[in-house]
Amino acid sequence: MTNAKIRKAIVEYVAANHPSTYTVETMPLNDSLLELGVLDSFGVVELVDFLENHWSVTIEDHEITKDRMGSVNKMVDLIEEKLA
């Protein structure tokens, strides 16, 4: 799976399930969705559940950090790493 497809799936999920001023086209890819107010703490939990179920991966508690999941592009990198 290409990173573009992973990115598209994440952005579409966030836009559909966590309404904000951002759309699929305007969703920031390199900024923290938590800091921007797109996600709250429960939204992060829901997002982790989506990522794990959609790609059949396990995201460990220690990976749920700003360094690993702090932006859409960081999440793409994490999923790519898990799928490798």
N, C-alpha and C positions, 0 to 999 in steps of 0.2 A: 504494500500500500504506500502510495506516495505521500509526502508531507503535505502536499496541496489538498489531497482528499481528507487527510486527518484534520487539517486546519478548517476546511469547509464544514466538516461534521461538527466540530467543537463550536464554531461560530454559529452555525444554524441552531444547535441545541441551546446555546446561551440566549440567542435572540428570541427563540420560541418560548423558552421556559422562565426567563428572567427579564421581564420587560424593563426597558430603560430608554433613554434618549437615543441609544445606538441601534443601528439596523445591521443586517448582515453585511451591507456594503460599508458601513462606517465603524464597525466594531474595531477598537484599538487592538493591535496585535502584539505590541511590545510594552504595554502598560498593565499594571495590576488591576484586574477587574474588581477586586475587593476594595482597593483604595479609591477607585473611581465610583464606587457605590453600585456597580452592576450586580455584584454578588454580595450577600451577607454571609455570616458564618454558616448558616444552614444551607445557603446556596452552594457553598464550597463542598459541603457534605453531599448534596445532591449531584453536583458536578463529578465528584470522585466516583459516586455510584454509577453515573452514566458512562464515564470513561472505562471503568472496570467491566461493566456489562457489555458495552458496545464492542470492545476489543478483546474481551476475555483475558484481561490482565489483572494483576493485583498491585495496587498502589499501597505501599507500606506507610504507616503513620509518620515515620521519619522523613518521608518524601513529600509530605504535604507542607511545603515551605515556600516562601517567596522565591528562593533560588531555583526550586524545581518546578513550581506551578504558578509563578508570579505573573505570567502573561500567557496569552494564547500560544505564542511561539514557544515558550518554555514547556507548555503542556504537550505541544506537538513533539518536541525533542524527547520528552519523557516517554510518550507512547511509542515513538520510533525505537527508542532504546529497549523498551519492554518487548517489542515485537521482533527485535533482531535475534 
